[in-house]
């Protein structure tokens, strides 16, 4: 260094009291508005997309997704690695960039679904207007709409009549309520003036802007069962769309649409549980969902705010488990002999906290419920926010792997407790797998292979979707709560 000159390392140490650990690392040169900035890699970190860039909208999103298609993404990554291998600057640090690893995938077939009377179907049949397993007739319900949507409401009701025949549901004439505007004041006024009971309220909205407030008023403030739809002329006369609406209402009223076939190692007397913590908004909120075997529509749900924003470990689960077990016993006439738990959103460094702090809460709930009651427990930690990506390579063709693809060798952790699984198709870009970790298991015949089959089967049990979802339905339902 010339006299009277300082190195960047000395500047950082003098000004910021931070010492550079590796004085030989290369500088990153960044051009900003014709100015040159020299960045020290040691002090750089990854950020997301700038807020200004996010506002560019659909054009930017389209370009990002186009570049994220599996063939282009793979080409860019391999191109980058090739360039890094040729770099003399990188070579001196001893970095090793392996070639793309080819792994033997394990493929699961789609599970068989049951619609009762020993009739079995496959998932692709769900979009064909298959009869509902436990249909609930719409005997007494309310149709809420704005005056400007009178014609749409009439078309939708007539389409409901047509669609209900194939589904096995009887749709009676509703109580028609026309409001001048779908605002909080008008809806509250209608609720205050009415008498008598009803099964559910159907709300036809002009746009999505009123959806959240309607759900808050009807479901949260007054405890009604509600179903919203948007007044698109195309959807009002669409049998597939209206059939899906009827299915959703039927499930909300407690009628299961279908059930899924599970491995024989899972007893019929099993309670499934989904737990998630959502950190969106001002608070962190716990969602808890529990059901008996494959009866998704008959469930126990609960939510609670965490003591502080960002807290992941949950301390209120004992009461949730106790109430869920009581609800199970009331529904089934007996307590479950096996409890299968999905816990979502936990990173690798928090697994020990889940096992040491959350798992004991279910055991305390069990011991306080009934003397001698000792069901088997299995706890699966699921993480869907991961960086790993997998592609299918057949000859020169690079595509997304099919649903049911499992990767459980070479790139997994040590031992036999974890795997990656793809359970759903993606609309655009490269599909993101979920990582499953068997954190605790008292039922020894429920092996990793059984957990894989159960988890894939349960991804088909989210009734709002005619196909599978990215994780087991219990996690999605806990998140929705």
C-alpha positions as CSV (number, residue, x, y, z in Angstrom):
1,X,0.0,0.0,0.0
2,X,1.5,3.4,-1.0
3,X,2.3,5.8,1.9
4,X,-0.6,7.9,3.2
5,X,-3.0,5.5,1.6
6,X,-5.4,3.1,3.4
7,X,-6.7,-0.3,2.3
8,X,-10.4,-1.0,2.4
9,X,-9.8,-3.3,5.3
10,X,-8.2,-0.5,7.3
11,X,-11.0,1.9,6.4
12,X,-13.6,-0.6,7.6
13,X,-11.7,-1.3,10.8
14,X,-11.2,2.4,11.6
15,X,-14.7,3.6,10.6
16,X,-17.0,0.6,11.4
17,X,-14.8,-1.3,13.9
18,X,-15.2,-4.4,11.7
19,X,-12.2,-6.5,10.8
20,X,-12.0,-8.3,7.5
21,X,-11.1,-12.0,8.0
22,X,-9.8,-12.7,4.5
23,X,-7.7,-9.8,3.1
24,X,-7.2,-11.7,-0.2
25,X,-10.9,-12.0,-1.2
26,X,-11.8,-10.3,-4.5
27,X,-13.8,-7.1,-4.6
28,X,-17.2,-7.0,-6.3
29,X,-17.4,-4.1,-8.7
30,X,-20.9,-2.6,-9.0
31,X,-21.9,0.3,-11.3
32,X,-24.6,2.6,-9.8
33,X,-25.6,5.7,-11.9
34,X,-22.2,5.9,-13.6
35,X,-20.5,5.7,-10.2
36,X,-18.4,2.7,-9.3
37,X,-18.8,0.9,-5.9
38,X,-16.4,-1.7,-4.6
39,X,-18.2,-4.2,-2.4
40,X,-16.5,-6.6,0.0
41,X,-18.1,-10.1,-0.4
42,X,-17.7,-10.9,3.3
43,X,-20.1,-8.1,4.2
44,X,-22.6,-8.7,1.4
45,X,-25.9,-10.5,1.9
46,X,-28.8,-11.5,-0.3
47,X,-31.9,-9.3,-0.5
48,X,-35.3,-9.6,-2.1
49,X,-36.6,-7.6,-5.1
50,X,-36.8,-3.8,-4.4
51,X,-40.2,-2.4,-3.7
52,X,-40.0,-0.1,-6.7
53,X,-39.2,-3.1,-8.9
54,X,-42.2,-5.0,-7.5
55,X,-44.5,-2.3,-8.7
56,X,-43.6,-2.8,-12.3
57,X,-46.2,-5.5,-12.3
58,X,-47.1,-8.2,-14.7
59,X,-44.4,-7.5,-17.3
60,X,-41.6,-8.1,-14.7
61,X,-43.4,-11.1,-13.3
62,X,-43.7,-12.6,-16.7
63,X,-40.0,-12.1,-17.5
64,X,-39.0,-13.6,-14.2
65,X,-41.2,-16.7,-14.6
66,X,-40.1,-17.2,-18.2
67,X,-36.4,-17.3,-17.0
68,X,-37.5,-19.6,-14.1
69,X,-38.8,-22.4,-16.4
70,X,-36.8,-25.6,-15.6
71,X,-34.9,-25.7,-18.9
72,X,-33.8,-22.1,-18.8
73,X,-33.1,-22.1,-15.1
74,X,-30.9,-25.2,-15.5
75,X,-29.1,-23.7,-18.5
76,X,-28.3,-20.5,-16.6
77,X,-27.0,-22.3,-13.5
78,X,-24.8,-24.7,-15.5
79,X,-23.5,-21.8,-17.5
80,X,-22.6,-19.9,-14.3
81,X,-20.8,-22.9,-12.9
82,X,-18.8,-23.3,-16.1
83,X,-17.7,-19.7,-16.0
84,X,-16.7,-20.0,-12.3
85,X,-14.7,-23.1,-13.0
86,X,-12.7,-21.2,-15.6
87,X,-12.1,-18.2,-13.3
88,X,-8.6,-18.0,-11.9
89,X,-9.8,-15.7,-9.1
90,X,-12.2,-18.3,-7.9
91,X,-9.7,-21.2,-8.4
92,X,-7.3,-19.8,-5.8
93,X,-10.0,-20.2,-3.0
94,X,-10.4,-23.9,-3.7
95,X,-14.1,-23.8,-4.6
96,X,-15.4,-27.0,-6.2
97,X,-18.4,-26.8,-8.5
98,X,-19.8,-30.3,-9.2
99,X,-21.6,-31.2,-12.3
100,X,-25.4,-31.5,-12.0
101,X,-26.1,-34.6,-9.9
102,X,-28.4,-37.2,-11.4
103,X,-30.5,-38.9,-8.8
104,X,-32.7,-41.9,-9.0
105,X,-36.2,-40.7,-8.2
106,X,-38.9,-42.6,-6.3
107,X,-42.3,-42.2,-7.9
108,X,-45.6,-42.8,-6.1
109,X,-48.8,-43.5,-8.0
110,X,-51.8,-41.2,-7.4
111,X,-53.9,-42.4,-4.5
112,X,-57.3,-43.9,-5.0
113,X,-60.2,-41.9,-3.7
114,X,-63.6,-43.2,-2.4
115,X,-67.0,-41.7,-2.9
116,X,-68.9,-44.3,-0.9
117,X,-70.7,-47.5,-1.7
118,X,-67.3,-49.1,-2.4
119,X,-66.9,-46.9,-5.4
120,X,-63.4,-45.7,-6.1
121,X,-62.2,-43.0,-8.4
122,X,-58.8,-41.4,-9.3
123,X,-57.9,-37.7,-8.7
124,X,-58.4,-36.8,-12.4
125,X,-62.1,-37.8,-12.1
126,X,-62.8,-35.0,-9.6
127,X,-63.3,-32.3,-12.3
128,X,-65.9,-34.4,-14.0
129,X,-68.9,-33.7,-11.7
130,X,-68.5,-36.9,-9.7
131,X,-71.3,-37.5,-7.1
132,X,-70.5,-36.2,-3.6
133,X,-69.8,-38.9,-1.0
134,X,-71.9,-37.2,1.8
135,X,-74.2,-34.7,0.1
136,X,-75.9,-32.0,2.3
137,X,-79.1,-30.7,0.8
138,X,-79.4,-26.9,0.7
139,X,-82.8,-26.6,2.4
140,X,-82.7,-23.2,4.1
141,X,-80.2,-20.7,2.8
142,X,-79.8,-17.0,2.0
143,X,-78.7,-15.5,-1.3
144,X,-77.2,-12.0,-0.7
145,X,-76.6,-9.8,-3.7
146,X,-76.5,-6.2,-4.9
147,X,-79.3,-4.8,-7.1
148,X,-76.9,-4.4,-10.1
149,X,-76.2,-8.2,-9.9
150,X,-79.8,-9.3,-10.1
151,X,-79.4,-10.9,-13.6
152,X,-76.2,-12.6,-12.6
153,X,-77.7,-14.0,-9.4
154,X,-80.6,-15.5,-11.3
155,X,-78.3,-17.2,-13.9
156,X,-76.1,-18.5,-11.1
157,X,-79.0,-20.0,-9.2
158,X,-80.3,-21.8,-12.3
159,X,-76.8,-23.1,-13.0
160,X,-76.7,-24.4,-9.4
161,X,-79.9,-26.4,-10.0
162,X,-78.3,-28.0,-13.1
163,X,-74.9,-28.8,-11.5
164,X,-76.5,-30.2,-8.3
165,X,-78.1,-33.1,-10.1
166,X,-74.8,-34.8,-11.0
167,X,-73.4,-34.0,-7.5
168,X,-76.4,-35.6,-5.7
169,X,-77.3,-32.3,-3.8
170,X,-80.8,-30.9,-3.7
171,X,-80.8,-27.1,-4.0
172,X,-84.0,-25.5,-2.7
173,X,-85.1,-21.9,-3.4
174,X,-83.1,-19.5,-1.2
175,X,-84.2,-16.5,0.7
176,X,-83.3,-13.7,-1.7
177,X,-81.8,-10.6,-0.1
178,X,-81.1,-7.6,-2.4
179,X,-79.0,-4.9,-1.0
180,X,-78.3,-1.5,-2.6
181,X,-74.6,-1.9,-1.9
182,X,-72.5,-4.7,-0.3
183,X,-71.2,-2.5,2.5
184,X,-70.7,-3.2,6.2
185,X,-73.6,-1.0,7.3
186,X,-76.2,-2.6,5.0
187,X,-75.1,-6.1,5.8
188,X,-75.2,-5.5,9.6
189,X,-78.6,-3.9,9.2
190,X,-79.9,-7.0,7.4
191,X,-78.4,-9.3,10.1
192,X,-80.0,-7.2,12.9
193,X,-83.5,-7.2,11.3
194,X,-83.7,-10.9,10.4
195,X,-85.2,-13.8,12.5
196,X,-84.9,-17.6,12.2
197,X,-82.0,-19.8,11.3
198,X,-80.4,-20.9,8.1
199,X,-77.6,-23.2,6.9
200,X,-75.4,-20.7,5.2
201,X,-75.2,-17.3,3.5
202,X,-74.3,-17.1,-0.2
203,X,-72.8,-13.7,-1.1
204,X,-72.5,-12.6,-4.7
205,X,-69.8,-9.9,-4.9
206,X,-69.1,-7.5,-7.8
207,X,-65.3,-7.6,-7.2
208,X,-62.7,-8.9,-4.7
209,X,-62.4,-5.7,-2.8
210,X,-65.3,-6.6,-0.4
211,X,-64.4,-10.2,0.2
212,X,-62.4,-9.8,3.4
213,X,-64.9,-7.5,5.0
214,X,-67.8,-9.8,4.2
215,X,-66.0,-12.9,5.6
216,X,-65.2,-10.9,8.8
217,X,-68.7,-9.8,9.3
218,X,-70.4,-13.1,8.6
219,X,-67.9,-15.7,9.7
220,X,-66.0,-14.0,12.5
221,X,-68.4,-11.4,14.0
222,X,-71.6,-13.4,13.7
223,X,-70.4,-17.1,13.3
224,X,-72.4,-17.8,10.1
225,X,-71.2,-20.2,7.5
226,X,-70.7,-18.2,4.3
227,X,-69.7,-18.7,0.7
228,X,-68.6,-15.9,-1.6
229,X,-68.5,-15.8,-5.4
230,X,-67.7,-13.1,-7.9
231,X,-70.2,-11.9,-10.4
232,X,-68.4,-12.8,-13.6
233,X,-71.0,-13.5,-16.4
234,X,-68.7,-16.3,-17.7
235,X,-68.6,-18.1,-14.3
236,X,-72.3,-17.7,-13.6
237,X,-73.2,-20.2,-16.3
238,X,-70.1,-22.4,-16.0
239,X,-71.0,-25.9,-14.8
240,X,-67.4,-26.7,-13.6
241,X,-67.2,-23.4,-11.7
242,X,-70.6,-23.7,-10.1
243,X,-70.0,-27.4,-9.3
244,X,-66.9,-26.4,-7.4
245,X,-68.8,-23.8,-5.5
246,X,-71.4,-26.4,-4.5
247,X,-68.7,-28.8,-3.3
248,X,-67.1,-26.1,-1.2
249,X,-70.5,-25.3,0.5
250,X,-71.2,-29.0,1.0
251,X,-67.8,-29.4,2.8
252,X,-68.4,-26.3,5.0
253,X,-71.7,-27.8,6.1
254,X,-69.9,-31.0,7.2
255,X,-70.4,-33.2,4.2
256,X,-67.2,-34.9,3.0
257,X,-66.8,-34.9,-0.8
258,X,-64.7,-38.0,-0.9
259,X,-62.1,-39.9,1.2
260,X,-58.6,-41.1,0.4
261,X,-57.2,-44.6,0.7
262,X,-54.4,-44.7,3.3
263,X,-51.8,-47.5,3.9
264,X,-53.0,-50.3,6.2
265,X,-50.4,-49.3,8.8
266,X,-52.6,-46.2,9.6
267,X,-55.5,-47.3,11.8
268,X,-59.0,-46.0,11.1
269,X,-59.0,-44.6,14.6
270,X,-56.4,-41.9,13.8
271,X,-56.5,-38.2,14.5
272,X,-54.5,-36.0,12.0
273,X,-53.3,-32.6,13.1
274,X,-51.9,-29.6,11.2
275,X,-50.1,-26.7,12.9
276,X,-48.8,-23.5,11.4
277,X,-47.7,-20.1,12.5
278,X,-48.5,-17.2,10.2
279,X,-46.3,-14.0,10.6
280,X,-48.2,-11.8,8.1
281,X,-49.6,-8.5,9.3
282,X,-49.1,-7.0,12.7
283,X,-49.3,-10.3,14.7
284,X,-48.0,-13.8,14.5
285,X,-51.0,-16.2,14.7
286,X,-51.1,-19.9,15.4
287,X,-53.4,-22.0,13.3
288,X,-54.5,-25.5,14.6
289,X,-56.5,-28.0,12.6
290,X,-57.5,-31.6,13.6
291,X,-59.7,-34.2,12.0
292,X,-60.5,-37.9,12.3
293,X,-58.8,-40.1,9.7
294,X,-60.0,-38.8,6.3
295,X,-63.1,-36.9,7.4
296,X,-61.8,-33.5,6.4
297,X,-65.2,-31.7,6.8
298,X,-65.6,-32.9,10.4
299,X,-62.8,-31.1,12.2
300,X,-61.7,-29.0,15.2
301,X,-60.1,-25.7,14.5
302,X,-58.5,-23.0,16.7
303,X,-56.3,-19.9,16.4
304,X,-54.3,-17.9,18.9
305,X,-52.0,-14.9,18.8
306,X,-48.4,-15.4,19.7
307,X,-47.0,-13.4,22.6
308,X,-44.8,-11.4,20.3
309,X,-44.4,-10.9,16.5
310,X,-42.1,-13.4,14.9
311,X,-42.3,-16.0,17.6
312,X,-42.4,-19.5,16.0
313,X,-42.5,-21.9,18.9
314,X,-46.1,-22.3,20.2
315,X,-46.9,-22.5,24.0
316,X,-50.7,-22.8,23.9
317,X,-51.0,-26.2,22.2
318,X,-51.9,-28.2,25.3
319,X,-55.4,-26.6,25.4
320,X,-55.8,-27.1,21.6
321,X,-54.9,-30.8,21.8
322,X,-57.2,-31.3,24.8
323,X,-60.2,-29.7,23.0
324,X,-59.4,-31.5,19.8
325,X,-59.3,-34.9,21.6
326,X,-62.7,-34.1,23.2
327,X,-64.2,-33.1,19.9
328,X,-62.8,-36.3,18.3
329,X,-64.4,-38.5,21.1
330,X,-67.7,-36.7,20.6
331,X,-67.7,-37.3,16.9
332,X,-66.3,-40.8,16.8
333,X,-67.5,-42.2,20.2
334,X,-63.9,-43.0,21.2
335,X,-60.5,-41.4,21.6
336,X,-57.9,-41.9,18.8
337,X,-55.3,-44.7,19.2
338,X,-52.9,-42.8,17.0
339,X,-52.1,-39.1,16.5
340,X,-50.3,-38.0,13.3
341,X,-49.0,-34.4,13.5
342,X,-47.8,-32.1,10.7
343,X,-45.9,-29.1,11.9
344,X,-45.2,-26.5,9.2
345,X,-42.7,-23.6,8.8
346,X,-39.9,-24.7,11.1
347,X,-36.2,-24.5,10.0
348,X,-33.6,-27.0,10.8
349,X,-32.2,-25.0,13.8
350,X,-35.6,-25.0,15.5
351,X,-36.4,-28.7,15.4
352,X,-35.0,-29.4,18.8
353,X,-37.2,-26.6,20.2
354,X,-40.3,-28.2,18.6
355,X,-39.5,-31.6,20.1
356,X,-38.6,-30.2,23.6
357,X,-41.3,-27.5,23.9
358,X,-44.3,-28.4,21.6
359,X,-44.3,-32.2,21.7
360,X,-44.6,-32.3,25.6
361,X,-47.8,-30.3,25.3
362,X,-49.7,-33.1,23.5
363,X,-48.4,-35.6,26.0
364,X,-49.7,-33.4,28.9
365,X,-53.1,-33.1,27.2
366,X,-53.2,-36.9,26.8
367,X,-52.3,-37.6,30.4
368,X,-54.8,-35.1,31.8
369,X,-57.7,-36.5,29.7
370,X,-58.0,-40.1,30.9
371,X,-56.0,-42.4,33.1
372,X,-54.3,-45.1,31.2
373,X,-54.9,-43.4,27.8
374,X,-51.7,-43.7,25.8
375,X,-52.0,-43.2,22.0
376,X,-49.0,-43.5,19.7
377,X,-47.6,-40.3,18.3
378,X,-45.8,-39.3,15.1
379,X,-44.5,-35.8,14.4
380,X,-43.5,-34.6,10.9
381,X,-41.9,-31.2,10.4
382,X,-42.6,-29.9,6.9
383,X,-40.8,-27.0,5.3
384,X,-42.0,-25.6,2.0
385,X,-39.8,-22.5,1.9
386,X,-36.6,-24.1,0.8
387,X,-34.0,-23.4,-1.9
388,X,-33.6,-26.9,-3.3
389,X,-35.0,-27.4,-6.8
390,X,-35.2,-30.6,-8.9
391,X,-35.7,-31.1,-12.6
392,X,-36.6,-34.1,-14.7
393,X,-34.0,-34.8,-17.4
394,X,-35.0,-37.2,-20.2
395,X,-32.5,-37.1,-23.0
396,X,-32.1,-33.5,-23.9
397,X,-35.4,-32.4,-22.5
398,X,-35.5,-30.7,-19.1
399,X,-38.9,-30.4,-17.4
400,X,-40.6,-30.2,-14.0
401,X,-40.9,-33.6,-12.2
402,X,-44.4,-35.1,-12.0
403,X,-46.4,-35.0,-8.7
404,X,-45.5,-38.0,-6.6
405,X,-41.8,-37.6,-7.2
406,X,-39.7,-38.3,-4.1
407,X,-36.0,-37.6,-3.5
408,X,-34.7,-39.5,-0.4
409,X,-31.0,-40.3,-1.2
410,X,-27.7,-38.4,-1.6
411,X,-29.0,-34.8,-1.1
412,X,-30.9,-35.6,2.1
413,X,-29.5,-35.3,5.6
414,X,-27.7,-38.1,7.4
415,X,-29.9,-40.9,8.6
416,X,-33.3,-42.1,7.4
417,X,-35.5,-39.4,8.8
418,X,-36.1,-37.0,5.9
419,X,-37.0,-36.6,2.2
420,X,-38.1,-34.1,-0.5
421,X,-41.4,-34.6,-2.2
422,X,-43.3,-32.9,-5.0
423,X,-47.0,-33.4,-4.7
424,X,-48.5,-30.8,-7.1
425,X,-47.9,-29.3,-10.5
426,X,-46.8,-25.6,-10.8
427,X,-48.5,-23.2,-13.2
428,X,-45.2,-21.5,-14.1
429,X,-41.5,-21.6,-13.3
430,X,-39.6,-24.5,-11.7
431,X,-41.7,-26.5,-9.2
432,X,-40.7,-26.2,-5.5
433,X,-40.6,-29.4,-3.5
434,X,-41.3,-29.6,0.2
435,X,-38.9,-31.1,2.8
436,X,-40.3,-33.6,5.3
437,X,-38.4,-34.5,8.5
438,X,-39.6,-37.3,10.8
439,X,-38.9,-35.6,14.1
440,X,-40.6,-38.2,16.4
441,X,-42.3,-41.5,15.8
442,X,-43.6,-44.0,18.3
443,X,-45.3,-46.3,15.7
444,X,-42.5,-48.4,14.3
445,X,-44.5,-49.9,11.5
446,X,-45.0,-46.4,10.1
447,X,-41.8,-46.2,8.2
448,X,-40.5,-43.4,6.1
449,X,-42.1,-45.0,3.0
450,X,-45.5,-45.1,4.8
451,X,-45.1,-41.4,5.8
452,X,-44.4,-40.6,2.1
453,X,-47.6,-42.4,1.0
454,X,-49.7,-40.8,3.6
455,X,-48.4,-37.3,2.9
456,X,-48.9,-37.6,-0.8
457,X,-52.4,-39.0,-0.3
458,X,-53.3,-36.1,2.1
459,X,-52.2,-33.5,-0.5
460,X,-55.4,-34.5,-2.4
461,X,-57.7,-33.7,0.6
462,X,-57.9,-30.0,0.2
463,X,-61.5,-29.6,-1.0
464,X,-61.1,-26.1,-2.5
465,X,-58.8,-27.6,-5.1
466,X,-59.8,-30.3,-7.6
467,X,-56.1,-31.4,-7.8
468,X,-53.4,-32.0,-5.2
469,X,-51.8,-29.1,-3.3
470,X,-48.1,-28.5,-2.4
471,X,-48.3,-30.0,1.1
472,X,-50.7,-32.2,3.1
473,X,-54.2,-30.6,3.4
474,X,-53.9,-30.3,7.2
475,X,-51.1,-27.7,6.8
476,X,-53.1,-25.7,4.3
477,X,-56.2,-25.7,6.5
478,X,-54.1,-24.7,9.6
479,X,-52.7,-21.8,7.6
480,X,-56.2,-20.8,6.4
481,X,-57.5,-20.6,9.9
